[in-house]
Amino acid sequence: MPPGLYIHIPFCSAICNYCNFNRGLFDEGLKNQYVAALQQEIRGKADGAPADTIFFGGGTPSLLEPGEVKAIIDTCRESFAVSSDAEITLEANPETVTIERLAEFRSAGVNRLSLGVQSFRDEELQRLSRLHSAGRAREAFQMARDAGFDNISLDLMMWLPQQSVADWLTSVDGLIAIGPDHASLYLLEVYPNAPLRDTMARARWSLAPDDDAAEMYLQGMARLDEAGYEQYEISNVARAGRESRHNLKYWTDGEWHGFGCGAHSTRKGVREKNVASTTEYIALVTGGGQIAVESRSLTSQERLEDALFTGLRLNRGIALGSMESRYNADVWRLYGGELQPFIDQGLLIYDGGAIRLTRAGMLLANEVMAVFISSPVR
């Protein structure tokens, strides 16, 4: 498949207390410089190669002006052979949008919107230091529909502080009620340096037991099944034909260019990461410096392991014939002995042509995937 283009926008109106992404507070002057630097980086890497997705991630990309988004999209089209039917996604927070801005984003070329809702319960949103309410999330979704978006994704987070299984299912039902085309359901990770960790300690907020977290996942996915959504990846469900074409590149051994501070790229077996600091990124781009702080060629074994790791996240699993043709690797011969116990436990299915996780197996995906790095190449 053609590569995708990832555009990192690091600005936020406020810093959520759980976030570990590469981001900073919005600054108008810095933003203007950054947009110019982004366009310069894109032009500097232009090769006319095909691309069929553009993904604005962050941060909060919806803080950009629609005209700036259009300028970046136009620069991508000038620099790469972006297909006419390209999926162009913009991440947005509910409090940052109006129907007028959404209509302008749509006119700028954005045809897929990803709304960071996280919860449909106000008390949970407040614990996460989110700026919007559940009501505002519903309003933003309707605004997007009214603005012409027929491909909208929602993010929800489970296993939040003080959250019960019933609380979580309230948010799942809230999502089903408004009917997005796609949804991503993530487990909260409380990073060691996240302010949320200290807040939880002071407020004596706790996380539900692991068994409850498993029930949140299983019951939430079951309700989405009943509502007509199809799970296609561990954390993602979609209506028919509305899977994230861009994110599928990450899970199907695809390739992508990453532009902006902290952005990652994987092209032709080479993985690169840009400098994380926004100001340093701008200075290096404008000064003609080297913005990639990490660059290395992956070995064939590393590429195989990555393909197995990411491919097993998909509901359809790993097509063994594809792995053999791409990497000359007989996956079952290499790893079958270590995978057999997971099959015996009902966590993994092997049908001779593919291996895939059961839904119960998805709860223990990391344990299964560890086989691919613990087993020596034979």
N, C-alpha and C positions, 0 to 999 in steps of 0.2 A: 504494500500500500504506500501511497505517497507520504512523505514526512508531514508533520504538523508544525505549526508555529506557536510558541508560547510567549506571551508578553507579560512581564511581571510589573505590576503597579504597586509600589510599596506604601502608599499613603492611606491613613485611616483617620476618621474623625475622633476616635478614642481608641485606646489600646485595651482590648478585652483581657481580663485577668487570667485567662487560661491559654492564651495564644502563644505559639512558639514559632510563628512564621517570620519571615524577613519583612519587617514593616516599621513605620514610624508615623508620627503625627503629621497631619496635612499642613503644608506650607505652600502658599500660592506661588511665591517666587521660585522656590526649589522645584515645585511641580513643573513650571514652565521650562526650566532648564532641563529637567529630566525628560520631558516629552521630546525636546529637541535632540538630546543625546540618544534616546531610543531610536529615533528615526535615523540618526547618523550611524548607529551600530547596525541597524537593519540594512541600510544601503551598503555599508562596508562589507557585509557578508553576502551580498547579492550574488547569486549564481544562476538565476533563471530556472532553477530546478522546480519541479512540480510540488505543490502543497495543497491539501484539501481541508485543513482545519486551521483556525486561528482562535486562540484561547487567551482572553484577558483575565489573569488571576492576580491575587494579591494577599494582603492589603485589601483595599476597597476600590476596584477599578471604576465604579460608578461615580466616584468623586471627580473624575475627569470630565471636562466639558465634551458634549457630543461632537463638537467640531474637532477636538483633539483626538477622539477615538477615530473619527473619519480620516484624519490626516495619517494616523498610524496604519489604518487598514489600507489606505491608498499607497503608502510607502511599501507595505508588504506586497501589494499587487504589482507595483513597479519593479520590485526586487526579485520576486519569485513568480512562478507560473501558477498563481492561485486559481483553483478551478472555479467556474462560474457558480457551482452549487456548493461551495465551501460552507462548512459549519463554522459560524463565527459566534463565539460565546463570550458574554460579559458577566462577570460576577458582580453582584450588587447587594447592598444591605438595604432593608426595607425603608429605613429612615432617610435614605439619600435620594429617593426617587420621587418624581411627580409624573403625572400622565404626559405633560408636555416634554419633559426630559426623556422619558421612555420612548415617546414617538420620535424624538430626534435621534436617539440611539438607533432605533429601527431604521430610520432614513439613512443613517450613517453606514449601514451595512450589517449591523448586529442582527442575527436571526435566532439566537438562542440566549435565554437569560437564566442565570443561576442565582437564586435568592438565598442568602444566608439567614434562614429563619431560626434554626437551632431548637426552638421549643414553642409550643402554643400555650404555655402556662407562664403568666407574667412573673410569678415569684421565682421561677427558674431563670428566666431572662435576667432578672435583677441580680441573682446570685452570680451570673456569668458576666455582669457589668455590660450587658448589651444595651444599646440606646433605644431600641424599638420595643413596642408592646406586641402582644399577640394580635390585637385588633389592627394595629398598623401593618403587621405582616399580611393579614388578609386583604387590607386595602391595597397594599403594594401589588399583591398578586392580581387583584381585579384590574388595577391600573394597567398592568402589563398586558393583560388580555385585551383591554379596551384600546391599548396602543398598537395592537396587531400582532403580539407575540403568540405564536401557536406552538412554541417549543420552550417550555419553562421547567426548570429543575428547582427543587427545594432541598436544602440541607437540614437535617435534624440530628441532634446529639442525644445519645442515651447514656445511662449510668452517671447522671449528674448528681451533685451533692444533694442529699435529702430526698432523692427521687425514688419512688416506689414503682413496682411493675405497673400498677394502675395509673400512676401519674404519666408514665411513659406512653401507655396505650392511649391516654387522652390526647397526646400530641400526634400519635399515629392516626387516630381518628380525625383530628383536626386537619391533617394533611390530606387524608382521603376525601374529606368533605369538600375541599376546594378544588381537588382534581388536577394536580400538576401532571405533566407528561413524563417526568422523570423525578426520582428522589434518591438522595444519598443519605444513608443512615450510619453515623459514626459513633464509635465508643469514645467517650471522653478520656483523654490521657492527661493526667495532672503531672506536668513536668517538674523536676526538682526546683528549677528557678522561677516557676510561675507564681505570680502574686496570689493566685487562687489557693495555692497550698497553704500559705500563711493565713489567709482569710478563713479557710476551713478549720485550721487549728484554733484560731481565736474564737470563732463562732460555734465551734464544736459541731460542725457539719460532718456528716459521715457519708460514705458510699455504701450502697446496698451490698449484701454478700454476693460473692461470685455466682452462686446458683441463681440469684435473682437477676443478675446481669445476663446470664444465659437465657432465662425466661423472657426477659425484655426482647432479646434478639429473636428468639424462636416465635414468640407470640406476635411480635410486630410484623415479622415476615409473613406469618400465616394470615394475618389480617390483610396485608397487601396482596397476597395471593388471591384471597376472596374478592378483593376489590378490582381484580383484573390486571394487576401489575405483574410483570415477569421479572424475577430476579435473574440477572445475568452476570453478576459479580458479587463477591462476599458482601459488600456494603452498598450495592446499587441495584435499583429496580427501575423498570421503564414500561411505558405503553409500547405496543408493537411498533418497531421502526424508530423509536426515540432513544435508543441507547446513545451514550456520549461517544461520538465518533473520535473525538480527540483523546479522551481518556483511554479508549480501547487501544490506542497506539502503545500506551505504557504497559498494557497487559498482554499484548499479542506480538511481542518482540519487534515493535515498530521503531521508528526513528522520529526525532523532533529537534528543531532549533529552539533554543531558549534565549530570549532577549531581555535585558534589564538586569538590575542588581540582584545578585544571588541566584540568577536563573541557571538551570541545568540544561545541557544539550547531550544528545546521544546520536551520533551520525557515523556510519561506516565503521562501527566497532570502536569509536573514540568517545569517551565521556569527558565533558568539560563542565566547569562551574565558574560563573562570573563572580567577581569581587562582591561582597555583601553590602558594604557601605554605600548608601545612595550618593553622598557627596564625593566619595572616592571614585565611584563609577563614572559620575559626570566628568570629573577632572581627567580621568584616564581616557575616556572616549574623546573628549574635546581636545586633549593634548596628544592624541595618537598613541597612547600607551597600551600596554597589554592588560586587557580586562579579565582574561581567564586566569584565575588563581590556581585552578586544578585542571590538569589535562592528562589523560592516560589512555593508552590503547588497552582494551580488554583482551585477555587471552581467550582462546576458543573455549576453554573450560569455564571461565567466568561468564562468557556469553551464554553458554548452555545452561549454567546454573541460574542466571537471571531469567532466561526464557522459561525454565521450569518453575521458578518461584512465582513469577507474575502470571504465567499461564494457569497455574493451579488455582488462582483466585477466581477464575471464570467458572460459571456454572457448567459450561461445556467441557471444561478441563483441558487436558493436553493431548493433542493428536500425536501419537507416537511416531507415525509415519513422517509427519512434518519435521519432528526433531531429528529423525534419522537422515532425511534429505538435506536439512540445513546444516547439521553438525556432525553427520556421520556417527551418530551415537544411538546405540540400542538401549533406550532408557530402561526398559524392563529388565534387561540383562544386568545393567549397571546397578540398579536400585531396587529391583523387585523383592529381593530378600528382606531388605529393611522396611519396605512398604507393606509387606504381607500382614504384619500384626495390625496395622490400621484397617486393612480390609476385613480381617477377622473380627475387629471391634465394630464394624459397620460405619467407619468414618471415611472410607475411601472405596471407590468402585473401579475395578479393572475389567474391561470387556474384551481385551485382546487388541483393540485398536486405540484405546484412549484410557486415561486415568482421570478421575474427577472426584472431588470431595462431595460427600453427602452434606445436607444442611447441618447435621450434628457435627460432621467433620470440620465444617467451617469455623466452629467455635474453638477448635484445636488446630487451626491451620498452621500456626507457627511451629508446632511440634512435628507435624507431617513434613513441612517444608525443610526443617532442619536436616532431614535425611539427605537432601541434595548437597549439603556442604559437609556432612559428617562422613560421607562415603568416599573412599578414594576412587580415582578413575582407574578402570580396569582395561 
